[in-house]
C-alpha cells in the first residue's frame, strides 16, 4: 500500500546583517544588491516549498474517498458488530483501513431459535451502540452496506428454525437507515468464512504484495466449526488430491489460488459437547466423562440446553483426570474427519485465531494484550497441567487443550510439536476476524 510522502522544508534563518532596518546603511550606497537578491531567492524557494506541500496534501485528499461497511457476525457463541471506515484511492482502487468498531454480545443468535423476535432484537441492540456514529457518520448511513452473516451456529440448526431467525432479522434491518437488500442476511458458507479470515490476517500483516510463500496460513476455530486456509503453490500436489478445496482469489490485483477447508463440528463447543456425550444416554442432561475432574460438578449450557457435567465415579479418591483416557476420547472424535495438507507445515507463518487465542490467554501461554508466537507443544503442556490440577473456574481446560493440540498435530492437520503458530486477537488495534475480509468483498462486489 503506497503511503503519502510529504515534502518537508525548513525556513531559512535571517539576520539583521542581510536585512537592514530602515534608516540604516550598509557598506554600499542603497544596500547590498547581492544580499537583497539572496533574500528574495530564499523567500521564493520557501514559498514554492509551501505551495508544493499544500498541493501534495490537497491532491492526496481529492484522490481519495471514504468507504464504509457494517458486517454482523452471527456466530454460535456470540453476535458481533464490525463497523469499518476505509479510505479508497481513486487512482489504484486500493483501500486503507482508518477506523473500526467491534462490539460483541452473548449468547449467539442461534440461541434464540425458539424466540426469533428476541434474537432479532439483539441485532438492534448492537446497531444502537453510541460509538457507531464515530466510525461511520450518520450522514453516510444510507449509503453504507449492512450485512449479517451467520456461521456454524445456524448451520447446525434445523432449516426451519434457522430460516425463522433470518426472516426476523430481515424484518428488523428493513426499518434501519442503512443500505440493505435481499442478500443482506444469510448463512455464510464455510468456504467464505475461511477465505475471509485468511484475507484479514494477510491484509493486516501486509503479506499480500509478495509471493505465495510470503503469505500466512490461517486456522480459525469458532464454537461450531474450524477453517484452515492458505495460498497454494501452482505446483502443489493439492491440485491432484484436493482440487475441490482450491479457490481462485484476487487480492490487490494479484491472482492467487487458496486452499480452504471448513470442518463443521470441529469448533470448540461442538467438539466439547460430542466428546462429553460419549457413554451417556442420548438426551440426558447429566453428562459424566473421563475428561472431567472427579471432584468437580459444573453446569454448562450448549445449544439452549443446560447440562450438569461431572467426572466419572471413582472410589479411589482420585483428584485428577486420567489424561490418556480423555486423550483417547478426543482422538476418536477427530480421527478420520480431518485432512493433513502437507503444505501447511512448510508455511513460515501460521496464524491461529479465535478460540486458539482465547484458550492460550486463559491458561497463560501468551499475554492477552500482546499475543505472540508459540510452539504447538505448549498446548500439550498446558493440557497435562490442567488434567493434573482440578480447577472449578476452568473445568473444561484439560479437554479443550487436548482437543486443540490433537487437531493441530497428528490426529488433525499434521503440524509437529515444534511447529510455530502466531496467536493474536488484534493487529495494529484491528480485530482479527473474517468480518474485515467480508467487508472488502462487499465493497468490491456488493452485498
Secondary structure, 3 states (H helix, E strand, C coil): CCCCCCCCCCCCCCCCCCCCCCCCCCCCCCCCHHHHHHHHHHHHHHHHHHHHHHHHHHHHHHCEEEEEEEEEEECCCCEEEEEEEEEEECCCCCEEEEEEEEEEECCCHHHHCCCHHHHHHHHHHHHCCCCHHHHCCHHHHHHCEEEEEECHHHHCCCHHHHHHHHHHHHHHHCCCCCECCCCCEEECCHHHHHHHHHHHHHHHCCCCCCCHHHCCEEEEECCCEEEEEEECCCCCCHHHHCHHHEEEEEECCEEEEEEEEEEECCCHHHHHHHHHCCCCCCCCCEEEECCCCCCCEEEEEECCEEEEEEECCCCCCCCCCCHHHHHHHHHHHHCCCCCCCHHHHHCCCEEEEEHHHHHHHHHCCCECCCEEEEECHHHHHHHHHHHHCCCHHHCCHHHHHHHHHHHHCCCCCCCCCCCEEEECCEECCEECCHHHHHHHHHHHHCC
